[in-house]
Amino acid sequence: MSQGKVRKGAEGRGGEGREGEGRGGEGRGGEGRGGEGRGGEGRGGEGRGEGREEKRREEKEREEKREKREEKRREEKRRERREEKRREERREEERERERRERREEKRREEKREEKRREEKREKRRERREREEKKKRDVLQPVKYQ
C-alpha cells in the first residue's frame, strides 16, 4: 500500500521508515504483519529465517492433515471392501444353503416316489397271487372233503 517514501510521523499510513505504524513498525515487516526485519512477528520471528521456518511448518501441518484425510479415506475404503466381502460371503453361504436344501428335498421326494412305486409293485404282486390262487382253486378240485 505505502511502499514509497512517506512523511515521517504520518500515523495512518506510516511512521518511521517505509511502512510505518499503520501497517507495521520499524523496517519492512512492521508489526501489523510482523516485527523487525522481513519475517516479522505476526507470521514469523525476526529476520528472514524464522518467517520461512514458519511457512515450512505450516506447509508441513497442511501436508500432515492432508495425509491424515487420505489415510482416513483409504481406511474407509478398506472397511467398505471388507464389509462388501462379508456381505458377498453371506450371500454365497445363503445360496449354498438353499442349494443343499433343494438337493435334500429332491432326495426326500425321490425316496417317497420310490416307496410309492414299491407299494404299487407289491399290490400288483399280491393281486396277481390272489388271482392265481383263485384259478388254481377253481381248476383243482378240493382233495379233502
C-alpha positions, 0 to 999 in steps of 0.5 A: 500500500505505502511502499514509497517514501512517506512523511515521517510521523504520518500515523495512518499510513506510516511512521518511521521508515517505509511502512510505518505504524499503520501497517507495521513498525520499524523496517519492512515487516512492521508489526501489523504483519510482523516485527523487525526485519522481513519475517516479522512477528505476526507470521514469523520471528525476526529476520528472514529465517524464522518467517520461512521456518514458519511457512515450512511448518505450516506447509508441513501441518497442511501436508500432515492433515492432508495425509491424515484425510487420505489415510482416513479415506483409504481406511474407509475404503478398506472397511467398505471392501471388507464389509462388501466381502462379508456381505458377498460371503453371506450371500454365497453361504445363503445360496449354498444353503438353499442349494443343499436344501433343494438337493435334500428335498429332491432326495426326500421326494425321490425316496417317497416316489420310490416307496410309492412305486414299491407299494404299487409293485407289491399290490400288483404282486399280491393281486396277481397271487390272489388271482392265481390262487383263485384259478388254481382253486377253481381248476383243482378240485378240493382233495379233502372233503 
